[in-house]
Amino acid sequence: MSDKILAVNAGSSSLKFKMFLMPEEEELFSGAADRIGGPGAGEFSYKPTGGEKVKLELDMPDHSVAVDKLLEVLVSSGAIASLDEIKAVGHRVVQGGEYFKESVPATEAHIAVVEQLAPLAPLHNPANILGVRSFQKALPEASQSLIFDTVFHQTMPEINYIFPIDRKYYTENKVRRYGAHGTSHDYVSGESARLLGKDRNSSNVIVAHLGNGASITEIVDGKSVDTSMGFTPTGGLVMGTRSGDMDPTVVTYLQKVENADGDKLSDIVTKKSGLLALSGFSNDMRDVEEAANDANHEHHAESRVAWDLFVKKVANFITLYAADIIAQGKKVDAIAFTAGIGENSTTVRKAVIDRLACLGVKINNQANETRGTVDITGEGSTSKVYVIPTEEELMISRDAYKILKNS
Ligand code: AMP
């Protein structure tokens, strides 16, 4: 029998949701609530599959108001006849530390561990728990489960997760590379294996998840062995508002220059850096790209640097991971692009692949203009090149469904 499953991604001021019919994996309903807890009305939007998108202004002092509204519109739109049709809710959790090696039921004991891990993801984990609590209250009979962004990367070998600082910071303070976007890297590498016609456990793929947050993962024999994000999702690539990797003493120096405490420094590197800082006006790649290509734009020169550095960093990480795969006597079967920039920016994809000439990777310029899941491999390329729209919510639903069936 089929079941309706909700996949939920609760942020500090937002709630994104999708409902699937499982095991058919048919998307039935999607939407989001934004500006929860903010001053004034927030925006609540939803779209039944095949129906019109509806946008509402709604006062949402906390997440539970958004959850109640979601349940109300699920019924009023006819997506469900009654609330007991929702058999399970899968919740995205950003940080599972080393504790969680798989998705788990949202028991009190597991929630307590997620709370303990909050210092490692102060913006995300508490918000994720708020989402869990709201749905527990609204749907007490449904199975609730936790699906972690970090789980997929728990297969990394120590050499790739340990930082070269006193080991006590790892053993006592849990400082190590955790990575993120795990469900996306998992999904896209699985789809790449499918397109390759290979068993995923014997396929080697480099996934470039390029969105407002961005990360690249080296996947060998189906497992994550290295990833660009670090201790937190601030490490690695240049992102919308995050700095990515830089000399760590930049931060200690800024502490003096700005007379800043930890929170302010964190704010600088997570919310005021990246494309936003480099371009001087926007964290949105569409704006940056437009300004970079418009000589008359007031931020043209800085945007050109922002765009070029973004592309260069992406190509650098791919090259590094390709070299690592080759050093293991293996072949890079595919490079796959996903997320907002990876799925939509034909120019970023082309510029990145053109920088991989030393690896013999080539792009098909015509195929690169196509949308959706597409093979953009150029003639004579040493690796396949794919664009694969990510499906993080589907991955959440798959695990929530599995947990429901095992309960
Ligand atoms: P995400 O975080 O995956 O939603 O991705 C958001 C990012 O994708 C933003 O920086 C958008 O500007 C970027 N994006 C979306 N569409 C395009 C496009 N056509 N060209 C370039 N960037 C895009």
Residues whose N, C-alpha, C, O or C-beta is under 5 A from the ligand:
A	BS01	AMP	L210 G211 N212 G213 N283 D284 M285 R286 A339 G340 I341 N344 S345
